[in-house]
Amino acid sequence: SASTAYLVFTDAPESFPVVLESEFTDGRAVFLVEADRVPYVSSFEVVEEGEVGWHREMVYPLDDEDLGVSDILLYRPTGFSEPPSLIAATALMLPSTTVADSPEVGLYWEVYGVPENEMIEYELELRTASGGGFLQQIRRLLPGRDRTAADARIRWSEPSKGEVHSTPLIIEMESVVPGDYTVTLRARVGEREVVTMREVRVR
């Protein structure tokens, strides 16, 4: 039987005040939503034979006056160059947070609200549900940049490229034991700090 999928972006019942645009990158369509800076509900819904399934998330606007960080996006490395923008990373995005039968996986995130050339300090931690880390698997982590490693954390710093600063990196997965992992990223600018986390399942 046929099923129909819907992407819903709304700020109130029966209200859908958004503009949906698309771009093609790497042969895949990437959809962009333009909307006012208010909280929204984003819902992906599938209808089949009168039954409905959905996954919903709240989406909040960023504060222009403060430090912010995006969610961590998981993407499929191409083996050539790492994605230079969110659009390029989205075109390579994995369909879920489960990594299976892949020798490596890419992580992509953005930091907001940092003036150009101001230093951003990063701390990345990857741990299993039981507490063990696998940071030794990180490859091509900002080549040439200063970085230190201790226990299950890696720390480095880099100058901001502007109000939207993007960072891609790749983790080699060939020797990672299957299981559930947590990726925690901390970004610091002076006394300000933001944290984002991503649960990852390796099969």
Biotite code that builds the C-alpha atoms (Angstrom):
import biotite.structure as struc

atoms = struc.array([
    struc.Atom([0.000, 0.000, 0.000], chain_id="A", res_id=1, res_name="SER", atom_name="CA", element="C"),
    struc.Atom([1.078, 3.567, -0.660], chain_id="A", res_id=2, res_name="ALA", atom_name="CA", element="C"),
    struc.Atom([2.068, 5.930, 2.122], chain_id="A", res_id=3, res_name="SER", atom_name="CA", element="C"),
    struc.Atom([2.303, 9.734, 2.133], chain_id="A", res_id=4, res_name="THR", atom_name="CA", element="C"),
    struc.Atom([4.923, 11.728, 4.044], chain_id="A", res_id=5, res_name="ALA", atom_name="CA", element="C"),
    struc.Atom([4.491, 15.307, 5.281], chain_id="A", res_id=6, res_name="TYR", atom_name="CA", element="C"),
    struc.Atom([6.954, 17.818, 6.713], chain_id="A", res_id=7, res_name="LEU", atom_name="CA", element="C"),
    struc.Atom([5.041, 20.210, 8.985], chain_id="A", res_id=8, res_name="VAL", atom_name="CA", element="C"),
    struc.Atom([6.471, 23.445, 10.373], chain_id="A", res_id=9, res_name="PHE", atom_name="CA", element="C"),
    struc.Atom([3.967, 25.407, 12.461], chain_id="A", res_id=10, res_name="THR", atom_name="CA", element="C"),
    struc.Atom([3.767, 28.004, 15.248], chain_id="A", res_id=11, res_name="ASP", atom_name="CA", element="C"),
    struc.Atom([0.093, 27.373, 16.148], chain_id="A", res_id=12, res_name="ALA", atom_name="CA", element="C"),
    struc.Atom([-2.821, 25.077, 15.164], chain_id="A", res_id=13, res_name="PRO", atom_name="CA", element="C"),
    struc.Atom([-3.785, 25.627, 11.500], chain_id="A", res_id=14, res_name="GLU", atom_name="CA", element="C"),
    struc.Atom([-0.908, 28.106, 11.096], chain_id="A", res_id=15, res_name="SER", atom_name="CA", element="C"),
    struc.Atom([1.883, 27.372, 8.614], chain_id="A", res_id=16, res_name="PHE", atom_name="CA", element="C"),
    struc.Atom([3.684, 30.718, 8.056], chain_id="A", res_id=17, res_name="PRO", atom_name="CA", element="C"),
    struc.Atom([6.798, 29.439, 6.293], chain_id="A", res_id=18, res_name="VAL", atom_name="CA", element="C"),
    struc.Atom([8.458, 29.568, 2.911], chain_id="A", res_id=19, res_name="VAL", atom_name="CA", element="C"),
    struc.Atom([10.022, 26.306, 1.721], chain_id="A", res_id=20, res_name="LEU", atom_name="CA", element="C"),
    struc.Atom([12.833, 26.479, -0.822], chain_id="A", res_id=21, res_name="GLU", atom_name="CA", element="C"),
    struc.Atom([15.106, 23.789, -2.232], chain_id="A", res_id=22, res_name="SER", atom_name="CA", element="C"),
    struc.Atom([18.656, 23.580, -3.514], chain_id="A", res_id=23, res_name="GLU", atom_name="CA", element="C"),
    struc.Atom([20.422, 20.691, -5.214], chain_id="A", res_id=24, res_name="PHE", atom_name="CA", element="C"),
    struc.Atom([23.849, 19.766, -3.869], chain_id="A", res_id=25, res_name="THR", atom_name="CA", element="C"),
    struc.Atom([25.774, 16.611, -4.743], chain_id="A", res_id=26, res_name="ASP", atom_name="CA", element="C"),
    struc.Atom([22.718, 15.435, -6.679], chain_id="A", res_id=27, res_name="GLY", atom_name="CA", element="C"),
    struc.Atom([20.428, 15.623, -3.648], chain_id="A", res_id=28, res_name="ARG", atom_name="CA", element="C"),
    struc.Atom([17.687, 18.113, -2.801], chain_id="A", res_id=29, res_name="ALA", atom_name="CA", element="C"),
    struc.Atom([18.142, 20.143, 0.380], chain_id="A", res_id=30, res_name="VAL", atom_name="CA", element="C"),
    struc.Atom([15.110, 22.029, 1.677], chain_id="A", res_id=31, res_name="PHE", atom_name="CA", element="C"),
    struc.Atom([15.397, 25.385, 3.416], chain_id="A", res_id=32, res_name="LEU", atom_name="CA", element="C"),
    struc.Atom([12.716, 26.844, 5.664], chain_id="A", res_id=33, res_name="VAL", atom_name="CA", element="C"),
    struc.Atom([12.393, 30.621, 5.969], chain_id="A", res_id=34, res_name="GLU", atom_name="CA", element="C"),
    struc.Atom([10.298, 31.705, 8.936], chain_id="A", res_id=35, res_name="ALA", atom_name="CA", element="C"),
    struc.Atom([9.879, 34.436, 11.543], chain_id="A", res_id=36, res_name="ASP", atom_name="CA", element="C"),
    struc.Atom([12.017, 34.237, 14.691], chain_id="A", res_id=37, res_name="ARG", atom_name="CA", element="C"),
    struc.Atom([9.514, 32.532, 16.984], chain_id="A", res_id=38, res_name="VAL", atom_name="CA", element="C"),
    struc.Atom([9.302, 28.979, 18.420], chain_id="A", res_id=39, res_name="PRO", atom_name="CA", element="C"),
    struc.Atom([7.966, 26.333, 16.026], chain_id="A", res_id=40, res_name="TYR", atom_name="CA", element="C"),
    struc.Atom([6.977, 22.692, 16.047], chain_id="A", res_id=41, res_name="VAL", atom_name="CA", element="C"),
    struc.Atom([8.688, 20.660, 13.331], chain_id="A", res_id=42, res_name="SER", atom_name="CA", element="C"),
    struc.Atom([6.931, 17.379, 12.556], chain_id="A", res_id=43, res_name="SER", atom_name="CA", element="C"),
    struc.Atom([7.658, 14.599, 10.090], chain_id="A", res_id=44, res_name="PHE", atom_name="CA", element="C"),
    struc.Atom([4.451, 12.603, 9.572], chain_id="A", res_id=45, res_name="GLU", atom_name="CA", element="C"),
    struc.Atom([3.633, 9.489, 7.564], chain_id="A", res_id=46, res_name="VAL", atom_name="CA", element="C"),
    struc.Atom([0.057, 8.495, 6.682], chain_id="A", res_id=47, res_name="VAL", atom_name="CA", element="C"),
    struc.Atom([-0.774, 4.970, 5.541], chain_id="A", res_id=48, res_name="GLU", atom_name="CA", element="C"),
    struc.Atom([-4.229, 3.359, 5.360], chain_id="A", res_id=49, res_name="GLU", atom_name="CA", element="C"),
    struc.Atom([-5.726, 5.860, 7.762], chain_id="A", res_id=50, res_name="GLY", atom_name="CA", element="C"),
    struc.Atom([-2.988, 5.495, 10.373], chain_id="A", res_id=51, res_name="GLU", atom_name="CA", element="C"),
    struc.Atom([-0.519, 8.261, 11.202], chain_id="A", res_id=52, res_name="VAL", atom_name="CA", element="C"),
    struc.Atom([2.987, 8.082, 12.627], chain_id="A", res_id=53, res_name="GLY", atom_name="CA", element="C"),
    struc.Atom([5.101, 11.115, 13.447], chain_id="A", res_id=54, res_name="TRP", atom_name="CA", element="C"),
    struc.Atom([8.237, 12.500, 15.034], chain_id="A", res_id=55, res_name="HIS", atom_name="CA", element="C"),
    struc.Atom([8.059, 16.040, 16.426], chain_id="A", res_id=56, res_name="ARG", atom_name="CA", element="C"),
    struc.Atom([10.668, 18.465, 17.730], chain_id="A", res_id=57, res_name="GLU", atom_name="CA", element="C"),
    struc.Atom([10.522, 22.030, 19.053], chain_id="A", res_id=58, res_name="MET", atom_name="CA", element="C"),
    struc.Atom([12.641, 24.532, 17.118], chain_id="A", res_id=59, res_name="VAL", atom_name="CA", element="C"),
    struc.Atom([13.692, 27.727, 18.894], chain_id="A", res_id=60, res_name="TYR", atom_name="CA", element="C"),
    struc.Atom([15.239, 30.869, 17.343], chain_id="A", res_id=61, res_name="PRO", atom_name="CA", element="C"),
    struc.Atom([18.818, 31.707, 18.186], chain_id="A", res_id=62, res_name="LEU", atom_name="CA", element="C"),
    struc.Atom([19.663, 34.752, 20.268], chain_id="A", res_id=63, res_name="ASP", atom_name="CA", element="C"),
    struc.Atom([21.601, 37.174, 18.048], chain_id="A", res_id=64, res_name="ASP", atom_name="CA", element="C"),
    struc.Atom([23.269, 38.696, 21.101], chain_id="A", res_id=65, res_name="GLU", atom_name="CA", element="C"),
    struc.Atom([24.639, 35.476, 22.573], chain_id="A", res_id=66, res_name="ASP", atom_name="CA", element="C"),
    struc.Atom([26.902, 32.543, 21.781], chain_id="A", res_id=67, res_name="LEU", atom_name="CA", element="C"),
    struc.Atom([25.109, 29.620, 20.136], chain_id="A", res_id=68, res_name="GLY", atom_name="CA", element="C"),
    struc.Atom([25.887, 26.178, 18.718], chain_id="A", res_id=69, res_name="VAL", atom_name="CA", element="C"),
    struc.Atom([23.935, 23.966, 16.343], chain_id="A", res_id=70, res_name="SER", atom_name="CA", element="C"),
    struc.Atom([23.084, 20.305, 16.737], chain_id="A", res_id=71, res_name="ASP", atom_name="CA", element="C"),
    struc.Atom([25.809, 17.924, 15.568], chain_id="A", res_id=72, res_name="ILE", atom_name="CA", element="C"),
    struc.Atom([25.018, 16.655, 12.074], chain_id="A", res_id=73, res_name="LEU", atom_name="CA", element="C"),
    struc.Atom([26.257, 13.216, 11.015], chain_id="A", res_id=74, res_name="LEU", atom_name="CA", element="C"),
    struc.Atom([27.279, 12.998, 7.368], chain_id="A", res_id=75, res_name="TYR", atom_name="CA", element="C"),
    struc.Atom([28.784, 10.582, 4.862], chain_id="A", res_id=76, res_name="ARG", atom_name="CA", element="C"),
    struc.Atom([32.372, 11.587, 3.953], chain_id="A", res_id=77, res_name="PRO", atom_name="CA", element="C"),
    struc.Atom([33.026, 11.641, 0.217], chain_id="A", res_id=78, res_name="THR", atom_name="CA", element="C"),
    struc.Atom([36.764, 11.005, 0.388], chain_id="A", res_id=79, res_name="GLY", atom_name="CA", element="C"),
    struc.Atom([37.525, 14.259, -1.422], chain_id="A", res_id=80, res_name="PHE", atom_name="CA", element="C"),
    struc.Atom([36.863, 17.416, 0.592], chain_id="A", res_id=81, res_name="SER", atom_name="CA", element="C"),
    struc.Atom([34.899, 18.038, 3.750], chain_id="A", res_id=82, res_name="GLU", atom_name="CA", element="C"),
    struc.Atom([31.628, 20.006, 3.403], chain_id="A", res_id=83, res_name="PRO", atom_name="CA", element="C"),
    struc.Atom([32.259, 23.775, 3.449], chain_id="A", res_id=84, res_name="PRO", atom_name="CA", element="C"),
    struc.Atom([28.705, 24.758, 4.425], chain_id="A", res_id=85, res_name="SER", atom_name="CA", element="C"),
    struc.Atom([25.530, 23.541, 6.106], chain_id="A", res_id=86, res_name="LEU", atom_name="CA", element="C"),
    struc.Atom([23.889, 23.031, 2.711], chain_id="A", res_id=87, res_name="ILE", atom_name="CA", element="C"),
    struc.Atom([26.753, 20.791, 1.568], chain_id="A", res_id=88, res_name="ALA", atom_name="CA", element="C"),
    struc.Atom([26.744, 18.846, 4.851], chain_id="A", res_id=89, res_name="ALA", atom_name="CA", element="C"),
    struc.Atom([22.969, 18.398, 4.749], chain_id="A", res_id=90, res_name="THR", atom_name="CA", element="C"),
    struc.Atom([23.222, 16.913, 1.266], chain_id="A", res_id=91, res_name="ALA", atom_name="CA", element="C"),
    struc.Atom([25.540, 14.253, 2.747], chain_id="A", res_id=92, res_name="LEU", atom_name="CA", element="C"),
    struc.Atom([23.571, 13.779, 5.987], chain_id="A", res_id=93, res_name="MET", atom_name="CA", element="C"),
    struc.Atom([22.990, 10.244, 7.260], chain_id="A", res_id=94, res_name="LEU", atom_name="CA", element="C"),
    struc.Atom([19.315, 9.157, 7.380], chain_id="A", res_id=95, res_name="PRO", atom_name="CA", element="C"),
    struc.Atom([19.569, 8.371, 11.106], chain_id="A", res_id=96, res_name="SER", atom_name="CA", element="C"),
    struc.Atom([21.976, 8.494, 14.050], chain_id="A", res_id=97, res_name="THR", atom_name="CA", element="C"),
    struc.Atom([22.825, 4.818, 13.508], chain_id="A", res_id=98, res_name="THR", atom_name="CA", element="C"),
    struc.Atom([26.175, 4.177, 11.820], chain_id="A", res_id=99, res_name="VAL", atom_name="CA", element="C"),
    struc.Atom([26.351, 0.769, 10.149], chain_id="A", res_id=100, res_name="ALA", atom_name="CA", element="C"),
    struc.Atom([28.846, -0.791, 7.735], chain_id="A", res_id=101, res_name="ASP", atom_name="CA", element="C"),
    struc.Atom([30.772, 2.467, 7.322], chain_id="A", res_id=102, res_name="SER", atom_name="CA", element="C"),
    struc.Atom([34.556, 2.867, 7.673], chain_id="A", res_id=103, res_name="PRO", atom_name="CA", element="C"),
    struc.Atom([34.143, 6.492, 8.802], chain_id="A", res_id=104, res_name="GLU", atom_name="CA", element="C"),
    struc.Atom([31.532, 9.091, 9.713], chain_id="A", res_id=105, res_name="VAL", atom_name="CA", element="C"),
    struc.Atom([31.637, 12.875, 9.511], chain_id="A", res_id=106, res_name="GLY", atom_name="CA", element="C"),
    struc.Atom([30.547, 15.330, 12.211], chain_id="A", res_id=107, res_name="LEU", atom_name="CA", element="C"),
    struc.Atom([29.507, 18.861, 11.256], chain_id="A", res_id=108, res_name="TYR", atom_name="CA", element="C"),
    struc.Atom([28.388, 21.768, 13.446], chain_id="A", res_id=109, res_name="TRP", atom_name="CA", element="C"),
    struc.Atom([28.169, 25.544, 13.452], chain_id="A", res_id=110, res_name="GLU", atom_name="CA", element="C"),
    struc.Atom([28.892, 28.134, 16.136], chain_id="A", res_id=111, res_name="VAL", atom_name="CA", element="C"),
    struc.Atom([27.038, 31.436, 16.044], chain_id="A", res_id=112, res_name="TYR", atom_name="CA", element="C"),
    struc.Atom([27.621, 34.923, 17.376], chain_id="A", res_id=113, res_name="GLY", atom_name="CA", element="C"),
    struc.Atom([31.429, 35.022, 17.426], chain_id="A", res_id=114, res_name="VAL", atom_name="CA", element="C"),
    struc.Atom([33.105, 37.981, 15.656], chain_id="A", res_id=115, res_name="PRO", atom_name="CA", element="C"),
    struc.Atom([35.641, 37.166, 12.959], chain_id="A", res_id=116, res_name="GLU", atom_name="CA", element="C"),
    struc.Atom([39.119, 36.162, 14.216], chain_id="A", res_id=117, res_name="ASN", atom_name="CA", element="C"),
    struc.Atom([37.986, 35.818, 17.841], chain_id="A", res_id=118, res_name="GLU", atom_name="CA", element="C"),
    struc.Atom([39.212, 32.506, 19.244], chain_id="A", res_id=119, res_name="MET", atom_name="CA", element="C"),
    struc.Atom([36.822, 29.594, 19.847], chain_id="A", res_id=120, res_name="ILE", atom_name="CA", element="C"),
    struc.Atom([37.971, 26.887, 22.266], chain_id="A", res_id=121, res_name="GLU", atom_name="CA", element="C"),
    struc.Atom([36.532, 23.424, 21.638], chain_id="A", res_id=122, res_name="TYR", atom_name="CA", element="C"),
    struc.Atom([36.333, 20.311, 23.761], chain_id="A", res_id=123, res_name="GLU", atom_name="CA", element="C"),
    struc.Atom([35.025, 17.136, 22.143], chain_id="A", res_id=124, res_name="LEU", atom_name="CA", element="C"),
    struc.Atom([34.181, 14.029, 24.146], chain_id="A", res_id=125, res_name="GLU", atom_name="CA", element="C"),
    struc.Atom([32.990, 10.693, 22.785], chain_id="A", res_id=126, res_name="LEU", atom_name="CA", element="C"),
    struc.Atom([31.990, 8.009, 25.260], chain_id="A", res_id=127, res_name="ARG", atom_name="CA", element="C"),
    struc.Atom([30.181, 4.726, 25.303], chain_id="A", res_id=128, res_name="THR", atom_name="CA", element="C"),
    struc.Atom([27.163, 4.234, 27.516], chain_id="A", res_id=129, res_name="ALA", atom_name="CA", element="C"),
    struc.Atom([29.499, 2.415, 29.921], chain_id="A", res_id=130, res_name="SER", atom_name="CA", element="C"),
    struc.Atom([31.917, 5.356, 30.053], chain_id="A", res_id=131, res_name="GLY", atom_name="CA", element="C"),
    struc.Atom([34.719, 4.266, 27.719], chain_id="A", res_id=132, res_name="GLY", atom_name="CA", element="C"),
    struc.Atom([35.929, 6.662, 25.046], chain_id="A", res_id=133, res_name="GLY", atom_name="CA", element="C"),
    struc.Atom([37.159, 6.189, 21.480], chain_id="A", res_id=134, res_name="PHE", atom_name="CA", element="C"),
    struc.Atom([38.748, 9.505, 20.613], chain_id="A", res_id=135, res_name="LEU", atom_name="CA", element="C"),
    struc.Atom([41.761, 7.710, 19.184], chain_id="A", res_id=136, res_name="GLN", atom_name="CA", element="C"),
    struc.Atom([39.583, 7.111, 16.121], chain_id="A", res_id=137, res_name="GLN", atom_name="CA", element="C"),
    struc.Atom([39.421, 10.791, 15.095], chain_id="A", res_id=138, res_name="ILE", atom_name="CA", element="C"),
    struc.Atom([41.130, 11.557, 11.790], chain_id="A", res_id=139, res_name="ARG", atom_name="CA", element="C"),
    struc.Atom([41.862, 14.845, 10.005], chain_id="A", res_id=140, res_name="ARG", atom_name="CA", element="C"),
    struc.Atom([40.869, 16.863, 13.051], chain_id="A", res_id=141, res_name="LEU", atom_name="CA", element="C"),
    struc.Atom([41.649, 20.384, 11.876], chain_id="A", res_id=142, res_name="LEU", atom_name="CA", element="C"),
    struc.Atom([45.142, 19.660, 10.521], chain_id="A", res_id=143, res_name="PRO", atom_name="CA", element="C"),
    struc.Atom([47.777, 22.119, 11.635], chain_id="A", res_id=144, res_name="GLY", atom_name="CA", element="C"),
    struc.Atom([45.754, 23.473, 14.542], chain_id="A", res_id=145, res_name="ARG", atom_name="CA", element="C"),
    struc.Atom([46.911, 23.224, 18.144], chain_id="A", res_id=146, res_name="ASP", atom_name="CA", element="C"),
    struc.Atom([45.172, 20.444, 20.017], chain_id="A", res_id=147, res_name="ARG", atom_name="CA", element="C"),
    struc.Atom([45.691, 18.312, 23.108], chain_id="A", res_id=148, res_name="THR", atom_name="CA", element="C"),
    struc.Atom([44.263, 14.929, 24.093], chain_id="A", res_id=149, res_name="ALA", atom_name="CA", element="C"),
    struc.Atom([43.629, 13.601, 27.587], chain_id="A", res_id=150, res_name="ALA", atom_name="CA", element="C"),
    struc.Atom([41.525, 10.621, 28.611], chain_id="A", res_id=151, res_name="ASP", atom_name="CA", element="C"),
    struc.Atom([38.406, 10.633, 26.395], chain_id="A", res_id=152, res_name="ALA", atom_name="CA", element="C"),
    struc.Atom([38.529, 14.317, 25.432], chain_id="A", res_id=153, res_name="ARG", atom_name="CA", element="C"),
    struc.Atom([40.209, 16.350, 22.729], chain_id="A", res_id=154, res_name="ILE", atom_name="CA", element="C"),
    struc.Atom([40.684, 20.110, 23.039], chain_id="A", res_id=155, res_name="ARG", atom_name="CA", element="C"),
    struc.Atom([41.688, 22.625, 20.372], chain_id="A", res_id=156, res_name="TRP", atom_name="CA", element="C"),
    struc.Atom([41.114, 26.239, 19.414], chain_id="A", res_id=157, res_name="SER", atom_name="CA", element="C"),
    struc.Atom([40.632, 28.110, 16.166], chain_id="A", res_id=158, res_name="GLU", atom_name="CA", element="C"),
    struc.Atom([39.763, 31.658, 15.059], chain_id="A", res_id=159, res_name="PRO", atom_name="CA", element="C"),
    struc.Atom([36.183, 32.374, 14.084], chain_id="A", res_id=160, res_name="SER", atom_name="CA", element="C"),
    struc.Atom([35.469, 32.809, 10.377], chain_id="A", res_id=161, res_name="LYS", atom_name="CA", element="C"),
    struc.Atom([32.572, 35.140, 11.147], chain_id="A", res_id=162, res_name="GLY", atom_name="CA", element="C"),
    struc.Atom([29.134, 35.201, 12.755], chain_id="A", res_id=163, res_name="GLU", atom_name="CA", element="C"),
    struc.Atom([28.501, 31.669, 11.413], chain_id="A", res_id=164, res_name="VAL", atom_name="CA", element="C"),
    struc.Atom([31.540, 29.438, 11.967], chain_id="A", res_id=165, res_name="HIS", atom_name="CA", element="C"),
    struc.Atom([31.396, 25.860, 10.640], chain_id="A", res_id=166, res_name="SER", atom_name="CA", element="C"),
    struc.Atom([33.541, 22.865, 11.587], chain_id="A", res_id=167, res_name="THR", atom_name="CA", element="C"),
    struc.Atom([33.610, 19.418, 9.887], chain_id="A", res_id=168, res_name="PRO", atom_name="CA", element="C"),
    struc.Atom([35.677, 16.470, 11.087], chain_id="A", res_id=169, res_name="LEU", atom_name="CA", element="C"),
    struc.Atom([35.837, 12.739, 10.420], chain_id="A", res_id=170, res_name="ILE", atom_name="CA", element="C"),
    struc.Atom([35.899, 9.765, 12.793], chain_id="A", res_id=171, res_name="ILE", atom_name="CA", element="C"),
    struc.Atom([37.277, 6.435, 11.618], chain_id="A", res_id=172, res_name="GLU", atom_name="CA", element="C"),
    struc.Atom([34.884, 3.638, 12.597], chain_id="A", res_id=173, res_name="MET", atom_name="CA", element="C"),
    struc.Atom([36.620, 0.439, 11.492], chain_id="A", res_id=174, res_name="GLU", atom_name="CA", element="C"),
    struc.Atom([37.770, -0.593, 14.993], chain_id="A", res_id=175, res_name="SER", atom_name="CA", element="C"),
    struc.Atom([34.911, 0.948, 16.993], chain_id="A", res_id=176, res_name="VAL", atom_name="CA", element="C"),
    struc.Atom([33.028, -1.664, 18.995], chain_id="A", res_id=177, res_name="VAL", atom_name="CA", element="C"),
    struc.Atom([29.265, -1.720, 18.230], chain_id="A", res_id=178, res_name="PRO", atom_name="CA", element="C"),
    struc.Atom([27.192, -0.031, 20.890], chain_id="A", res_id=179, res_name="GLY", atom_name="CA", element="C"),
    struc.Atom([25.631, 3.248, 21.997], chain_id="A", res_id=180, res_name="ASP", atom_name="CA", element="C"),
    struc.Atom([27.820, 6.354, 22.228], chain_id="A", res_id=181, res_name="TYR", atom_name="CA", element="C"),
    struc.Atom([27.397, 9.975, 23.283], chain_id="A", res_id=182, res_name="THR", atom_name="CA", element="C"),
    struc.Atom([29.170, 12.802, 21.453], chain_id="A", res_id=183, res_name="VAL", atom_name="CA", element="C"),
    struc.Atom([29.508, 15.929, 23.601], chain_id="A", res_id=184, res_name="THR", atom_name="CA", element="C"),
    struc.Atom([30.863, 19.182, 22.182], chain_id="A", res_id=185, res_name="LEU", atom_name="CA", element="C"),
    struc.Atom([31.664, 22.270, 24.262], chain_id="A", res_id=186, res_name="ARG", atom_name="CA", element="C"),
    struc.Atom([32.466, 25.611, 22.627], chain_id="A", res_id=187, res_name="ALA", atom_name="CA", element="C"),
    struc.Atom([33.927, 28.421, 24.741], chain_id="A", res_id=188, res_name="ARG", atom_name="CA", element="C"),
    struc.Atom([34.559, 32.054, 23.920], chain_id="A", res_id=189, res_name="VAL", atom_name="CA", element="C"),
    struc.Atom([36.029, 33.870, 26.897], chain_id="A", res_id=190, res_name="GLY", atom_name="CA", element="C"),
    struc.Atom([33.747, 33.147, 29.865], chain_id="A", res_id=191, res_name="GLU", atom_name="CA", element="C"),
    struc.Atom([30.835, 31.996, 27.685], chain_id="A", res_id=192, res_name="ARG", atom_name="CA", element="C"),
    struc.Atom([30.212, 28.333, 26.953], chain_id="A", res_id=193, res_name="GLU", atom_name="CA", element="C"),
    struc.Atom([27.640, 26.347, 24.976], chain_id="A", res_id=194, res_name="VAL", atom_name="CA", element="C"),
    struc.Atom([27.180, 22.571, 24.856], chain_id="A", res_id=195, res_name="VAL", atom_name="CA", element="C"),
    struc.Atom([25.574, 20.254, 22.311], chain_id="A", res_id=196, res_name="THR", atom_name="CA", element="C"),
    struc.Atom([25.218, 16.468, 22.465], chain_id="A", res_id=197, res_name="MET", atom_name="CA", element="C"),
    struc.Atom([24.395, 13.713, 19.984], chain_id="A", res_id=198, res_name="ARG", atom_name="CA", element="C"),
    struc.Atom([23.564, 10.087, 20.694], chain_id="A", res_id=199, res_name="GLU", atom_name="CA", element="C"),
    struc.Atom([25.087, 7.688, 18.143], chain_id="A", res_id=200, res_name="VAL", atom_name="CA", element="C"),
    struc.Atom([24.531, 3.951, 17.704], chain_id="A", res_id=201, res_name="ARG", atom_name="CA", element="C"),
    struc.Atom([27.244, 1.915, 16.004], chain_id="A", res_id=202, res_name="VAL", atom_name="CA", element="C"),
    struc.Atom([26.217, -1.414, 14.460], chain_id="A", res_id=203, res_name="ARG", atom_name="CA", element="C"),
])
